């Protein structure tokens, strides 16, 4: 277990088959390293990109600044088996990933890479207009809170192949279309460790209203708590890096100290209350979520309800909705009813009653 709350970042730099004549990867890595250090990260820069995925133990964030290896012909193909399995294992435990610019064309020999970053550069289809002035539109997301739309001089990738569900937080316009510039994707909250960029304070603190200063304090206190529990518990019983230790704000870690095992809570609770039997009786199932996003589809209540309900229609009521909801028969977001997040959070009871009235009126059973 880590003895400090300081998260660890590894920046993998494009050299050898990952180098190209257009991008100063080493300079980019140095600049990113300085930014991450100023934000409290312990940073290591590695210029062996194929070796880095095999050395990710204890790493909270992998940053890739590299080019397209397959552009170098036959010599650009192939990856060590230990690196392929290493990347997969660390992604499964919840390590964060930051792909910078041409990283969408990189690590092509790694089957898990495209799904991790959510986009792929397609040769002869993806493109960028000539380097020049571009307007960047910042959208509504905690990542860009306080950042207004701005203009810069750069190249802008267009027509990337998106992979899976992502939430776009900044975009630009080209050819009459909007193209994503910055996006985020989350695989699952139930595998979050206790500490680090994918841990309880960093991931779930902002969802509950914690600003960066508060989240930093939460992280520090969780790290102290982890050290105390490790000393008090039986050897090997608690591990802050364990998948699920950060679930429910760190409750998973506390339960591990008591000897518990971690499993999908929504499924266990459903079995305990006889949800499948209730679904079979019902004509309509109503489920809810604070914020329905990509995390909600993996191991959380809405996904479990959809799976268990089978052919019975399911309605979703959520504080806000930021993911595809085609699987639901009816959806209502309180932010839509209230005209914004502030009003929905200020008078939640009012808008929940309105949501109930809409369900009664619009549901067709």
N, C-alpha and C positions, 0 to 999 in steps of 0.2 A: 504494500500500500504506500502511496506517496506520503511523505512526512511534511509536505508543505502544500499550501493552497495555490502556489505558483504553477499555472498550467504550462505545458510543454508543447512547443511547436517545432516541427521539422519542415524546412523549406528545401524542396528537391529542385535542383537547377538543371536545365537542359544543356548537356555537353555531349560530345560524341554523336551518336545517332540521333539524339534529341536536339542537336544544335541546328541553327540555320543562319543565313547571312543578314537577316532583317531585324531580329529581336535581340536586344542586349539582356539576356536572361540573368547574368550575374549581377548586373546593375539593378535590375528589377528586384532580385532576391534581397540584395543589401538594403534597398529602400523599404521593402516590406518587413524585413527583419527589424529595422529601426522602429517602424510603426508598432509592431507587435511587442517589442521590448518596452516601449513607452506605455503600453497597455497592460504590462505586468506579466508577459510571457517569458519563459526561459526558451530561447531560440537557438536552434542548431541548423546550419546550412550544409547541405550534402550535395556534392556535384556528381554523385553516382546514382542516377535516377533509378536504374534497375536494381541496385543494391538496397536502396532506401526502404522499399516495401517489406523487406525481410528484417528490418531493424526498427520496427514501430512500437515495440513494447514500451508502455508508459507514455507514449505520445498522445496528446489530446487533439492536435490539429495538424493535418498534413497539407502543406501548401505546395502547389506544382506550378513552376515557371519553366515551361519547356515547349518544344515544337513537335512537329509530326515526324515520328521515326520512319514511317513507311515512305516518306518522300525521298528517303535516301536509298531507295531500291532494295535489292535482296539483302544487303547488309543491315538494313533497318528492321528486319523482322526477328522475332523470338524474344522470350523473356524467361528468366530462371524460374523453375517450379516453386522454389521456396519463396520467391517474391510474389508469385501469383497467389499462393495460399496465405502468405503474410498479409497482403492487402485485404483479402476476403475476410480473414479472421478479425482484423482490427476494425473494419467497417461493421462487422456483425456486433462488436462490442460497443459501438456507438461513437467511434472516433470522428471528429469533424474534418471536413475537407474544404479547401478553398482552391478552386481552379482559376488561374489568371490568364485571360486573353487566349493565347493559342493552346492553352491546356485542353480546350475542347477538341483539338486535333491530336492530342498526345496520348501516350499510354494505350495505343491501339491494340496491343497484344494482351491487355488485361480486361477480361470480360466484365468485371465488376465496375470498371472505371466510368463508363458512360452513364450507367444507372446511378452512380454516386453523385456525379456533378449535374446530370440532367440535360445534357446537350452534346451534340457531335457536329463537328465541321465536316461537311460532305464535299470532297473534291469535285470541282466543276459545277457545283450547285451553290454552296455557300460562297459568300463573297464579301468584300468591303469596298465602299466607294473610295476614291482617292483621299488621302489624309488631308483633313481640312477642318474648318469650323463646324461644330455640331452642337445641337441643342439636346440636353439630357433632361428628361422629364422624371422627377422624383414622384413616386406614387405613395399611397397610404400604407405604411408599414412601420413597425417599431424600429427597424434597422435604419431607416432614413428619417426618423423623427427629428425635426429641427433643421433639415436640409432642404433648401428651396431648389427648384429647377435651375439649371445653370448651363452655360455655354463653355465649350473647351475645344482645343485643337487636337484631333486624334483620328485613328481609323476606327470604324464601327462595324462590327461583324453583323452580317445580315443572312437570313435564310439558313440559320442553323437548324439541324434536326433535333427537336426536343424529345427527351426520353422521360416518360413518366410525368407525374404531376409536380409542378413547381409553382411557386408564387413569385411573380415578377415585381420587383421593387423599384426598378428604374428602366426606362426604355427610350428609344429614339425613333425617328421617322426616316424612312427611305423608300422611294418609289411609291409613295402613297400608302405605305403599310407601316404599322408599328412593330418594332423589333426589340426583343429583350436585351438589355445590357447587363443588368444585375438581377439575379434571382436566387431564391432560397428553396431548399427542399429538406424535409425531415422524414426519416424512415419510420421511427417508432419511439414513443416515450417510454415504453415498458423496458427497453434495454439501456436506458440512460444510467451511467455511473453516478456516484454521489458528487464528485468534484470535476472541475475543468469546464471547457467550453460547451460540452454536451451534458453537463451535470445539472443537478437540481436547481441551483441558483441561477445559472446562466440561461438555461432553457425555459424553466417554468416561472422564474421570478418576474420577468417582464410580462408574461401572460397574466400575472396576478397584480400588476401595477407597480412592480419594483423598478425604480430608475437605476442607472448604472451604479451610483454610489451605494444605494441600498443593496443591490445585488452583490457588490463587492464585499459589503459587510456580512451578508448572508453566507457567502463563500468562505470567508475567514472563520466564521463561527462554526460552520459545518466541518471544516478541516480540523478545528480544535476538538469538536465533538467526536470526530472519527478517531483521533489519536487517543482520546480517553477511553472510548469503547474498545479499541484494539487492545489496550493494556488490561482492561477489565474482563474481556471475554476469553473463552477458551482459545488456545492457539489455532489459527487457521479458520476460525468460525466467521470472522467478519473481514470483508474486503471492499474498500471504497470503490474499486474499479469493477466490481462484479456487475454484470448486466442486471438492471433493475434496481440497483442500490439507490439510484436517484429518484425512483418513482415516488409519486405523491409527496414531493418536496423533501425526500430523504427518509420517508417512513420505511421504505424497503430496507434501507441499511440498518435502521433500528431493529426491525423484525429479524434480520439475519443474526444480530447479536443475541437474540432470544432463542436462536436455534431454528427459525422458520426457514422454509424454502420458498422461492419466488415462482409463481406461475401467473398466467393471465387472469387478472382479477374479475373481469367482466364475465368470463366463462364460468369461473368457480361460483360467483354469486348467482349467476343464472341457474346453475344446477341446484344450488341450495334453496332457491325460492320456487323451483318448479316452473321456470320460464317457458320451457318447451310445451308443457301441458297447457299453460295459459295461452300461448300463441295459437295452439290448435283450436282453442275455444273461441278466440277473438275474431272479429270481423275487421278490426283496424288496430294496429299497434302504434303507440306514440312514444318516441324516444327523444332524448334531449342531450345537449352539449353546450358548454360555455362558448367555446369557439370551435366551429366545425372546420377542420383543415385536414391536411394529409395524414397527420398523426391519428386523427379520429378513425381512420380506416384500418389501423393496425393495432389490435389488442384492446381497443377502448369500446365503451358501451354501444355506440351506434353500429359499429361493424359487427359486434356480437349479436345484436338484435336483428340486423338484416340477415345474418346467416341463419339464426334460429327461427325466424318467422317464416321462412320458405315462401310459399305463394301468398301469404297474408300481406296486404299492403301495409307499409310502414310510413308514418309521418314523422318528420324531424322538426323540432323547435330548438333553435340555438340562439345564443346571444349574437353571434355573427357567423357568416358562412364564407369560407375562402377556399372551397374545393368543389369538385364536381359532385352533384347531388342527383344525378339521373336515376340512381337506384331507388330513390324514395318516391312514394306516391304523392306526397305533399311536403313542402318545406316552408318554414317561416323563420326569418331572422329578426330579432328584436331591433337591431340597428336599422333595418329597413322600415319597420313600423314606426320607429321613433324619429327617423330622419337623421340619425347620427349616433355615434358611440356615447358621447357625453350624456345625451338625454336618456338613452337606454340604461346607462349605469346609474343615473341619478334617480330615476323612477322605474325600477325594474318590475315592481308588482303591477303597476299600471299596464305596462306593455305585455306582461305575461297574461294578464286578464284579456287583453285585446287579442293576443295570440290564440287563447282558448276559444274566444268568440269566433275568430276566423276559421279555426279548425272545425267547430260545430257547423258553421255555415257552408264551408267549402268542401268538406270531406264527402266523397261519394262512395258509399259502401254497397 
